[in-house]
């Protein structure tokens, strides 16, 4: 899956283990398929909500940043961020 690590000037593949992953619109269908093919998808509200956010970004042709990365940036340890994504 095409992605960017930390900025749009660092093309990569997959998800960054540390730091920020930017997921471009052209990779959202692969990201969506990975989420909905998870064995936990049918029983997980978090994954269902994530799939909905991915579809929303795909329809709007927007990039996504997993909020878990934003949590690290903002150091909001008390905020529960399992499923939401930022789009831009």
Secondary structure as UniProt FT lines:
FT   STRAND          2..5
FT   TURN            8..9
FT   STRAND          11..13
FT   STRAND          21..23
FT   HELIX           25..27
FT   HELIX           28..36
FT   TURN            39..40
FT   HELIX           41..43
FT   HELIX           45..59
FT   TURN            60..61
FT   STRAND          64..66
FT   HELIX           67..74
FT   TURN            77..78
FT   STRAND          85..87
//
